[in-house]
Amino acid sequence: MANAASMREEAETIAVKALGFVAADPELLPRFLAITGIEANSIRKAAAEPGFLAGVLQFILAHEPTLLRFAEETGTPPAAVGKA
């Protein structure tokens, strides 16, 4: 069984992948920005804030087709996204 530190690290890795996935998608990024109210030039700063990466995961999880595409493109099991 993984310890809490390694589980947290894995969750953060998945969340960073999710942020990259959203940022690289010309359809998802504007929707993400509109929902969060964050400006594109503020994403890097926001990513350092507590809770931001969890919000990225919630964004991915909120739309099953997006979740499945993220899982397929990154090789991340959908269940791992939910656990993160």
LINRA-V94487 format. One line per field, one symbol per residue. phi: phi as a letter, one per 20 degrees, with the letter a starting at -180 (. if undefined). burial: I if it has 9 or more other C-alpha atoms within 8 Angstrom, else O. A space follows every 10 residues. Layout:
phi: ???
burial: ???
This chain:
phi: .fefffffff ffffffffff fffeefefgf fffffemeeg fdfgfffeeg nfffffffff ffcgffgffg gffdmefgff ffff
burial: OOOOOOIIOI IIOIIIIIIO IIIOOOOIIO OIIOOOOOOO OOIOOOIOOO OIIOOIIOII IOOOOIIIOI IIOOOIOIOO IOOI
